[in-house]
Amino acid sequence: MPAGAAITESSVCKKVDVTTKVGAATFKCTKVAKKLVWLRFFTQDEAKQAISELQFANGKISDLQAKLDAAQAILDENENVKRALAQRYNPFSELLAKAYQDFLATTSAETANYASNVSSSGKLCAPGVLCLVGSAGPGGGIIFYDAGAQQSWGRYLEFAPEGWSGDSGDPSEYWCDVTSMDFSAAVTDAKLKLSIGNEIGKGQANTDLMLAVCKSGAANVVHAYKGGGLEDWFLPSTDELNELCKLAGSTNEGFEASGDCANLATLEAGFSDAGYWSSTESSDVMASYQDFSVGSILNFYKEDFQLVRPIRAF
């Protein structure tokens, strides 16, 4: 750069992989969309520090969950006491119980299972509307996956609606500005290590790990989305992305472990016949994406661009 010129994020540089320091910050000359620009470069120590902070936060969340579970147990016990007292002092309790059983026997299976379709947050997908694949979700998106029962991560997955970013198409982003680090290998906490990967239910933890290291990129873009007034949107894992690809292509069939979702003739909900990033890392320099034109799951360099679409679990 010319003498005296200020180095800032995304300003132009001349030789790839050259690094320089501005104060405590390190910048690296990186090729982005056929241009050479300065990008903030994080050392292994800085990245490990960020991951350590994430692990500490994860421990705090676990402690809080334990306290919430204990409080819920007390509430459940209070409800049991109230029911016992009501049955003891209500002379009509047996008649009421029989009438209730008769009511359940005469209602449809859909009505009997109504309560099981309440989301993990205690909300229905819409007033009087069951949560079904293809219907509207609580975040204003479309439900594309139902696990069939409550899981540790929730039960349903929904994707952000067409135009979620303010443009007609999905935005194209690089995976992360840190392009040569094995994120998962740096995780030492056993519980956190089990929460990341390619399976359904792993996308949220994958994204949290990316956000701990990446200052810009695909995870940052989807995390900034606040659809439905919610802040829990994330980048899908490869298995979650494959389910999304199946719904986008209007097919419900299961597929082989290769991840191919179909030879898609048409795509719905504004999806493009192009590559979409997952939050699953494949190596220190590559991450996985899915080609929605044919359904194949492939690996590409983290500094390269693919489309992104946020999802959330509930």
N, C-alpha and C positions, 0 to 999 in steps of 0.2 A: 504493500500500500504506500501511497505517497507519504513523505515525512510529515508528521503532524496530523495526519488524517485520523479521525476518531474511529475506533473499532466498536461496532455495535452489533447486536443480534440481527442477522440477515443482511448486513452490509456486504458489499462485493469484495472478494479476495481473488488471488491470482493462481495459487498453486495448491492443489488438493493435498490434504493430510498435514499441511503446515500448521503448527500450533503457536500461540502467543498468549501472553498473560496481560490482563488489564486489572490492576489491583490484585485481589485474591482470586479473580475469575480467570479460567482458562478458556480460550476460544480455539476452535479447530476449523480449518478451511475444508468445507464439505460440498460435494456435488448434490444439488437439490433441483430437480426439474430442469436439467441441462445447464444450470448456472452454478458458479462457484461462489458460495457465501460463507461468512463467518457464523458458526453456531456454537453456543455454549457447550463446552465439553466437560463432562464429569469424570473425575478419576475414580478408580476402583474404591478408594477409601471413602470418597464422598458418597458414592452409590451404596456402599455397605452401611454407612452411617444412616442413610435414609431408610434402608431396609430394616436396620436395627430399631429405628423409631417406629416403623410400622409394626414390627413384632411386639414392641412394648404396648402399643395401642391395642393390638389384638388381645393381649393378656388382660388389659383393662376391660375390654368389651366382654371377655369371658367371665370376669368377676362380676360385672354388672348383670349379665344374664343369669348367673347363679342366684343373685339377690332377687331378681325378678321372679325366678322360678320358686324361690322360697315364699315370696309374697303371694304368688298365685296359689301355692299349696294352702296357705292360711285362708285365702278367700274361698277355695274349694271346700275346706273343712267347715267354714261358716255356713256355706250353702247346704252341706250335708246335715248340719245341726238344725237349720231352719226347716228342711224337708221333714226331718224326724219329728220335730215339734208339731208341724202342721198335720202330719199323719196321725199323731197321737191324739190331738185335740179336735180333729175334724171328724165328726160322726159320719160324714158323707164321703170320706176319702176313698173307700173301696168302690163306691158307685162311680165316683169321678174317674178313678183309674180304669175301670171297665169301659166307661164311655169313651175315654181317650184311646184305648186299644181298639175299640170298635171303629173309631174315626180313622185310625191309621190303616185298618184293614180294608176300608172302603175307598181310600184315596189312591191315586196313581203312584207308581214307583217314583216318578219324577218329583211329586210332592213330598213323599217320604224321605227322599234323599236331598231335599232342598238345603237342609242345614250343612250337609257335607260339601256343598259348593260355595261356602263362604271362604274368602281368601284368608291367608295367614294373618293379615292385618285386621281381620274382623269385618271387612266390608264386602258387599256383593259387587259383582262386576258392574252392575247397573241396577237401579231400583226395580225389584221384581224380575230380574233377568239372571238366569243361570250363567255361570262361567263356562263357555264352550269354545272349542277351537274354531277360529274364524269370526268370533264375535268381538265386540268392543271390550277392551280391558280398562281397569281403573285409571291407568295413566293416559287414556285417550288414544292408545294404540290398538293393535289387533292381537288377540291371543293366538299363538301358533303352536303351543305345546301344552299338554296336560299329562302329568306324571301318573294320574289315576288315584293318587293318595298323597297326603302331606309328607314332604321330605324335609331334611334338615335345612334346605335352602328355600323351601316354599313348595308350591304344587304346580303353578302355571308360569309360562313365559309369554310376554307380549313384546312386540316390536313397535318402534316409533312409527307414526303414520307418514304417508307420503308428504313431502314438503316440510319435514320436521326441522330442517336446517334453515328454512326461510327461502330456499331455492327450489326449483322444480325437481331437480335430481339430487341424488346423494353426493355429498362432498368427497373429493379425493384427498387423502392424507398419507403422509409417511407414517410408519408404525411407531417410531420413537426417534428422538434426537440423539439418544445414546445408542450408537449403532454397533458396538463391538464389546458386548458384555453378556454373559450367561446369567440372566436374572435368577432363574430357579436354582442354579448351583450355589448362589450366594445366600440362599435361605437356609438357616441352620435350625430354626424352630421346627420340631417334628410335626406339631399340629398344623402350623401354617403351610408346611411343605405338602401335607396331605390334601389341603384345600385348593391347591393349584393343579392345572393339568388340562386335558382335552375333553373330559367328560361333561355331561349335562350337570349343571350346578356348580361348575368351576369358573365360569366366566367372571363373576363378581370378584373373586379373590385374585384371579389373573390380572384384572383391570386395576385393583388396588395396588398390586405389586408394580405394575407399569407406572402408576401415578406417583409411587414413592421414588422412582428414578427419573422418569421422563418429565421434562419441563414443557414439552410440546409434542404433538403427534396424535395418533388415532384415539388413544384412551382419553387424552385431555379434551378432545372435541366432543366425544359422546358424554363424558362426565359433566360437561358444561350445559348439556341439554336439561331443561327443567319441565318437560312435558307433563301436563296434568298437575302442575305444582309440586311434583315429586323430584327428589334429588338422588335417586338410587339407580339411574340408568348406567349401563356398562357395555363393554365390547364383548360379544359372545365368544365362548370357547369353540373349538372346531366342531364338536358334537352338537352344540346348540346352534351353530351356524348352519349345519347340515339340515337340522329340523326346519330352520327358517327358509332354507333353499327349497325344501320339499313343499312348504306351503306356498311360497312365491310362485312355484311352478304348477300349483294346483294338483299335487299328487300326494297320496297318503301312504304309499307303499314303504316297506322297510327296505334297507339296502345293505350291501356288504360292508365289511369293515373298512374298505377303501374310502368310504365317505361319499362316493358318487351318488348324487340325489336324483338325477334323471337326465335324459336328453330333452331339454326344455324347449318347447315350441314357442310359448308365450309366457310372459312374466306379469304378475299382478302387483298391486300396491306400490307402483312406482319403482320397482327394482329394475336394475339394468343387467344386460347380458355381458357382465364384466366381472372382475375380481373383487371380492369383499374380504377385508381383513378380519381375522379372528384375534383373540387375545392370547392364543396359545403360541408359546415360543418353541422354535424347533432347533435352534443352536445359538451360539453367542452372536452370530451376525444375521440370522434369518428367523422369520416367523411364518406361521401358516396362514394361507388365505384360501378361499373357495371361488372357483370360476363358475359363476351362475349360468354361463352359456351351455356348459356341459355337465356341471356338478362336481368336477374333480377338485380334490383338496391338494394344494401344492405348497411349496415353500419359496419365499422370496426375500431379498435383502431388506433389512429394516429401514434403510433410508429411501426405499422406493415407494411409489404411491399406489394405493388401492382405494376402493370406495369403502365407506363406513355407514353402518346403520345401528343405532342404539337399541338395546333390549333391556328388560327388567324382569325380575322374578317376584312373585307374590304368592 
